[in-house]
Amino acid sequence: MGDQQTGNSGAIQPHTNGIPNHKVLSRVRDASFIFLILIFIVAVILFWRLKSAWANQENTAPAQTASLSTAPERTSAPAPDPEIEEIRNLAPQQQAERLLERASIRPQECLDLIRQSVDSWRGRLQDKGRLFALVATALNSDDLRVRAAAVEIDLAANNLSKTPQTVAQLLHRIQADPASRPWALWRLGALGNRGVEPAAVLHHLILYSRERNERTRYWAVEGLAMLGGNAALNPLLEILRSDPSPQIRQRAAFCLSQAGMLTKDERLAAVPDLLNDLDDDSLNNATRSLVFQALRDISGVALPNDTAAWRGWWANHDRVPKPARSRAGTLRASAAQLAGALPA
């Protein structure tokens, strides 16, 4: 019996001295569950953090792409042009000559350098010899930019600053010294073309275009052509119609169609008036021929001296609007108003 009791006593010892088995298992299960919950919570937190980071990356990516796309490309500076660099190292007279000579061949580079340098040339150029000839040639260029460069160089070579004071000096010279009128009237128009007192320049050129002296009227026509702009059209048209000198009427026609600083559109704007002149029975045959020639030069069309043919051409041409102006009022009213101010 002792052996059986001892065996029984050993079998029930865990129940009496330790924790019951079902409670141990329960605690293990609880700890495992808590651990799994913690892992789940950590996983959820990591998931949301990753999701937020991915969303931020998607939002900033287009901005970064746009920033890159709009960033200026890094390009190396263009190599210096050997010819332009050579010209830069010349004396002002030679610079002006070379640039004006090459302007029709390399307009962009040469005209840019003329624009940059012309103010520093003022008073340092001599308006004679080769430079004078090159200016005269450039004034007949088909490129109006080259003509403008020639005007700038002529003003610099004659030490004429582009200021109202220079306009006043030229007007004084024209009045005080009739012998100086030809180039003074021409350069007066050139200054107006470069934006110096254009209204005052126009006003005085109109007055001198009605002067009794034929030579003065001729150079006033040249000045009007150099002034350019729509405002110069009506005075030139009026001179073509009514000046008593055939030479001056011829020059007015040439200035309307080719010479000076009128643009292509401005010349085309004169076409309706020229066509109306052809309907004027008082227009003599010589002047009528000048009008037909002016139409050919302006249009580049070789039509005969036939009014109907020219009206047909104009009807099918893209018309350029011209500001409304009195056909004779500008010249006659201004001349009558200030006739007493003109030199004899």
C-alpha positions as CSV (number, residue, x, y, z in Angstrom):
1,M,0.0,0.0,0.0
2,G,2.9,2.3,0.8
3,D,4.1,2.1,-2.8
4,Q,0.7,3.0,-4.1
5,Q,0.3,6.0,-1.8
6,T,3.8,7.2,-2.8
7,G,2.8,6.9,-6.4
8,N,-0.4,8.7,-5.9
9,S,1.3,11.4,-3.9
10,G,3.8,12.1,-6.7
11,A,1.0,12.2,-9.3
12,I,-1.0,14.9,-7.6
13,Q,1.9,17.1,-6.6
14,P,1.7,19.5,-9.5
15,H,-1.9,20.3,-8.7
16,T,-1.2,21.1,-5.1
17,N,2.2,23.0,-5.4
18,G,2.2,24.8,-8.9
19,I,-0.2,26.6,-11.3
20,P,-2.9,24.6,-13.0
21,N,-2.2,23.6,-16.6
22,H,-5.2,25.2,-18.1
23,K,-4.3,28.6,-16.6
24,V,-0.8,28.4,-18.1
25,L,-2.2,27.7,-21.5
26,S,-4.6,30.5,-21.1
27,R,-1.9,33.0,-20.3
28,V,0.3,31.8,-23.2
29,R,-2.7,32.3,-25.5
30,D,-3.3,35.8,-24.1
31,A,0.3,36.7,-24.6
32,S,0.3,35.4,-28.1
33,F,-2.8,37.3,-28.9
34,I,-1.4,40.6,-27.5
35,F,1.8,40.0,-29.5
36,L,-0.2,39.5,-32.7
37,I,-2.2,42.7,-32.0
38,L,1.0,44.6,-31.5
39,I,2.4,43.3,-34.8
40,F,-0.8,44.2,-36.5
41,I,-0.7,47.7,-35.1
42,V,2.9,48.2,-36.1
43,A,2.1,46.8,-39.6
44,V,-0.8,49.3,-40.0
45,I,1.3,52.2,-38.9
46,L,4.0,51.3,-41.3
47,F,1.5,50.8,-44.1
48,W,0.0,54.3,-43.6
49,R,3.4,55.9,-43.4
50,L,4.5,54.2,-46.7
51,K,1.2,55.2,-48.3
52,S,1.6,58.9,-47.3
53,A,5.2,58.9,-48.5
54,W,4.1,57.5,-51.9
55,A,1.3,60.1,-52.2
56,N,3.7,62.9,-51.5
57,Q,6.2,61.6,-54.0
58,E,3.4,61.5,-56.7
59,N,2.4,65.1,-55.9
60,T,5.8,66.5,-56.1
61,A,7.0,64.5,-59.2
62,P,5.1,66.7,-61.8
63,A,6.4,69.9,-60.2
64,Q,9.9,68.5,-60.3
65,T,9.4,67.4,-63.9
66,A,8.0,70.8,-64.9
67,S,10.9,72.5,-63.2
68,L,13.3,70.5,-65.2
69,S,11.5,71.0,-68.4
70,T,11.4,74.8,-68.0
71,A,15.0,75.1,-66.8
72,P,17.1,76.8,-69.4
73,E,19.4,74.5,-71.4
74,R,23.0,75.0,-70.7
75,T,24.6,75.9,-74.0
76,S,28.1,77.0,-74.6
77,A,28.6,80.6,-75.7
78,P,28.9,80.9,-79.5
79,A,32.4,81.2,-80.8
80,P,33.4,84.8,-81.7
81,D,32.8,85.7,-85.4
82,P,36.3,86.3,-86.8
83,E,35.2,88.9,-89.3
84,I,33.1,90.9,-86.7
85,E,36.0,90.7,-84.2
86,E,38.4,92.0,-86.9
87,I,36.0,94.9,-87.6
88,R,35.7,95.7,-83.8
89,N,39.5,96.3,-83.7
90,L,39.4,98.9,-86.6
91,A,39.4,102.6,-86.2
92,P,35.8,104.2,-86.2
93,Q,36.0,105.4,-89.8
94,Q,37.0,101.9,-91.0
95,Q,34.5,100.2,-88.8
96,A,31.6,102.3,-90.2
97,E,32.8,101.7,-93.8
98,R,33.2,97.9,-93.4
99,L,29.9,97.4,-91.6
100,L,27.9,99.5,-94.0
101,E,29.6,97.7,-96.9
102,R,28.8,94.3,-95.5
103,A,25.3,95.2,-94.1
104,S,23.4,93.9,-97.2
105,I,25.3,90.6,-97.0
106,R,25.3,90.0,-93.3
107,P,22.5,92.3,-92.1
108,Q,22.0,90.9,-88.6
109,E,25.6,91.0,-87.4
110,C,26.6,94.2,-89.1
111,L,23.4,96.2,-88.3
112,D,23.6,95.1,-84.6
113,L,27.2,96.3,-84.4
114,I,26.3,99.6,-86.1
115,R,23.5,100.1,-83.6
116,Q,25.8,99.4,-80.7
117,S,28.7,101.6,-81.9
118,V,27.1,104.6,-83.8
119,D,26.8,106.8,-80.7
120,S,30.5,106.4,-79.9
121,W,31.4,107.3,-83.5
122,R,29.7,110.7,-83.4
123,G,32.2,113.4,-84.1
124,R,34.9,110.8,-85.0
125,L,33.8,110.1,-88.6
126,Q,34.5,112.1,-91.7
127,D,31.6,112.4,-94.2
128,K,33.6,112.1,-97.3
129,G,35.3,109.7,-99.7
130,R,34.5,106.1,-99.3
131,L,32.1,106.5,-96.4
132,F,30.1,109.2,-98.2
133,A,29.7,106.8,-101.3
134,L,28.8,103.9,-99.1
135,V,26.1,105.9,-97.3
136,A,24.7,107.0,-100.7
137,T,24.6,103.4,-101.9
138,A,23.0,102.1,-98.7
139,L,20.2,104.7,-99.0
140,N,19.1,102.9,-102.2
141,S,19.1,99.5,-100.5
142,D,15.9,97.4,-100.8
143,D,16.3,96.7,-97.1
144,L,14.9,99.6,-95.1
145,R,17.1,98.6,-92.1
146,V,20.2,99.2,-94.2
147,R,18.8,102.6,-95.2
148,A,18.2,103.4,-91.5
149,A,21.8,102.4,-90.7
150,A,23.0,104.8,-93.4
151,V,21.0,107.6,-91.9
152,E,22.4,106.9,-88.4
153,I,26.0,106.9,-89.8
154,D,25.4,110.1,-91.8
155,L,24.1,111.9,-88.7
156,A,27.1,110.6,-86.7
157,A,29.6,111.6,-89.4
158,N,28.1,115.2,-89.3
159,N,28.2,115.2,-85.5
160,L,24.4,115.7,-85.3
161,S,23.0,114.4,-82.1
162,K,19.4,113.1,-82.1
163,T,18.0,115.9,-79.9
164,P,15.4,118.7,-80.2
165,Q,18.4,121.1,-80.0
166,T,19.8,119.8,-83.2
167,V,16.5,120.3,-84.9
168,A,16.4,123.9,-83.7
169,Q,20.0,124.4,-85.0
170,L,19.1,123.0,-88.4
171,L,16.0,125.2,-88.7
172,H,18.1,128.3,-87.8
173,R,20.7,127.3,-90.4
174,I,18.0,126.9,-93.1
175,Q,16.6,130.3,-92.4
176,A,20.0,132.1,-91.9
177,D,21.9,130.5,-94.7
178,P,19.9,129.6,-97.8
179,A,23.0,128.0,-99.4
180,S,23.0,125.3,-96.7
181,R,19.4,124.4,-97.2
182,P,19.8,121.2,-99.4
183,W,21.5,119.0,-96.8
184,A,20.0,120.8,-93.9
185,L,16.5,120.0,-95.2
186,W,17.5,116.4,-95.9
187,R,19.0,115.9,-92.5
188,L,16.0,117.6,-90.9
189,G,13.8,114.8,-92.4
190,A,16.4,112.2,-91.3
191,L,16.2,113.4,-87.7
192,G,12.4,113.3,-87.7
193,N,12.6,109.7,-89.1
194,R,14.8,108.7,-86.1
195,G,12.1,110.0,-83.7
196,V,13.3,113.5,-83.0
197,E,10.5,116.1,-83.1
198,P,8.8,114.4,-86.1
199,A,5.7,116.7,-85.9
200,A,7.8,119.9,-85.9
201,V,9.9,118.5,-88.7
202,L,6.9,117.7,-90.9
203,H,5.4,121.1,-90.2
204,H,8.6,123.0,-91.4
205,L,9.2,120.7,-94.4
206,I,5.6,121.3,-95.6
207,L,6.3,125.1,-95.3
208,Y,9.5,124.9,-97.3
209,S,7.9,122.7,-99.9
210,R,5.8,125.7,-100.8
211,E,8.7,128.1,-100.9
212,R,9.2,130.2,-104.1
213,N,12.8,129.0,-104.6
214,E,12.8,125.8,-106.7
215,R,15.9,124.4,-105.1
216,T,14.5,124.8,-101.6
217,R,11.3,123.1,-102.7
218,Y,13.2,120.2,-104.3
219,W,15.2,119.5,-101.0
220,A,12.0,119.9,-98.9
221,V,10.7,117.0,-101.0
222,E,13.8,115.0,-100.2
223,G,13.3,115.9,-96.5
224,L,9.7,114.6,-96.6
225,A,10.8,111.4,-98.2
226,M,13.5,110.9,-95.5
227,L,10.9,111.7,-92.7
228,G,8.6,108.9,-94.0
229,G,5.5,107.8,-92.2
230,N,1.9,108.2,-93.3
231,A,2.0,111.9,-92.5
232,A,4.4,112.5,-95.3
233,L,2.2,110.9,-98.0
234,N,-0.3,113.7,-98.5
235,P,2.3,116.5,-98.9
236,L,4.2,114.4,-101.4
237,L,1.0,113.6,-103.3
238,E,0.0,117.3,-103.3
239,I,3.5,118.3,-104.7
240,L,3.1,115.6,-107.4
241,R,-0.2,117.1,-108.5
242,S,0.5,120.8,-108.3
243,D,4.1,121.9,-108.1
244,P,4.9,124.1,-111.1
245,S,8.3,122.5,-111.6
246,P,8.4,119.2,-113.7
247,Q,11.6,118.3,-112.0
248,I,10.1,118.6,-108.5
249,R,6.9,116.7,-109.6
250,Q,9.2,113.9,-110.9
251,R,11.1,113.8,-107.7
252,A,7.9,113.7,-105.6
253,A,6.7,110.7,-107.7
254,F,10.1,108.9,-107.2
255,C,10.0,109.6,-103.5
256,L,6.5,108.2,-103.2
257,S,7.5,105.0,-105.0
258,Q,11.1,104.3,-104.2
259,A,13.3,106.9,-102.4
260,G,13.5,107.8,-98.7
261,M,12.2,106.0,-95.7
262,L,8.6,105.2,-96.6
263,T,7.8,101.5,-95.9
264,K,6.2,99.2,-98.5
265,D,2.8,99.5,-96.7
266,E,3.0,103.3,-96.7
267,R,3.7,103.4,-100.4
268,L,0.8,101.1,-101.1
269,A,-1.4,103.4,-99.0
270,A,-0.8,106.1,-101.6
271,V,-2.3,104.0,-104.4
272,P,-5.9,105.0,-104.0
273,D,-4.9,108.7,-104.2
274,L,-2.8,108.0,-107.3
275,L,-5.7,106.3,-109.0
276,N,-8.0,109.2,-108.1
277,D,-5.4,111.6,-109.7
278,L,-5.7,109.7,-113.0
279,D,-9.4,110.6,-113.0
280,D,-8.5,114.3,-112.7
281,D,-8.9,115.9,-116.2
282,S,-6.8,118.8,-115.2
283,L,-3.7,116.6,-114.7
284,N,-1.3,117.1,-117.6
285,N,0.1,114.2,-119.6
286,A,3.6,114.4,-118.2
287,T,2.3,114.2,-114.6
288,R,-0.1,111.4,-115.6
289,S,2.8,109.4,-116.9
290,L,4.6,110.0,-113.6
291,V,1.6,108.6,-111.7
292,F,1.6,105.5,-113.9
293,Q,5.3,105.0,-113.3
294,A,4.9,105.4,-109.6
295,L,2.2,102.8,-109.6
296,R,4.5,100.4,-111.5
297,D,7.4,101.1,-109.0
298,I,5.2,100.6,-105.9
299,S,3.4,97.5,-107.1
300,G,6.1,95.8,-109.1
301,V,3.5,95.1,-111.8
302,A,4.2,96.0,-115.4
303,L,0.8,97.3,-116.5
304,P,0.4,99.8,-119.3
305,N,-0.8,103.4,-118.9
306,D,-4.4,102.3,-118.6
307,T,-6.5,103.6,-115.6
308,A,-9.0,100.8,-115.9
309,A,-6.3,98.1,-115.8
310,W,-4.8,99.7,-112.7
311,R,-8.2,99.9,-111.0
312,G,-8.7,96.2,-111.7
313,W,-5.4,95.3,-110.2
314,W,-6.1,97.3,-107.1
315,A,-9.6,95.8,-106.7
316,N,-7.9,92.4,-106.4
317,H,-5.1,93.5,-104.2
318,D,-5.0,93.4,-100.4
319,R,-5.7,97.0,-99.5
320,V,-3.7,98.8,-96.8
321,P,-5.9,101.3,-94.9
322,K,-4.6,104.9,-94.9
323,P,-5.5,107.5,-92.2
324,A,-8.0,110.0,-93.5
325,R,-6.4,113.2,-94.5
326,S,-7.6,116.2,-96.4
327,R,-6.2,116.0,-100.0
328,A,-5.0,119.6,-100.0
329,G,-5.7,121.0,-96.5
330,T,-2.5,120.1,-94.8
331,L,-0.2,121.8,-97.2
332,R,-2.3,124.8,-98.1
333,A,-3.5,125.6,-94.6
334,S,-0.1,125.3,-93.0
335,A,1.5,127.3,-95.8
336,A,-1.1,130.1,-95.5
337,Q,-0.9,130.2,-91.8
338,L,2.9,130.6,-91.5
339,A,3.8,132.0,-94.9
340,G,5.3,135.1,-93.2
341,A,7.8,132.9,-91.4
342,L,9.5,131.7,-94.5
343,P,12.7,133.2,-95.8
344,A,12.5,135.1,-99.0
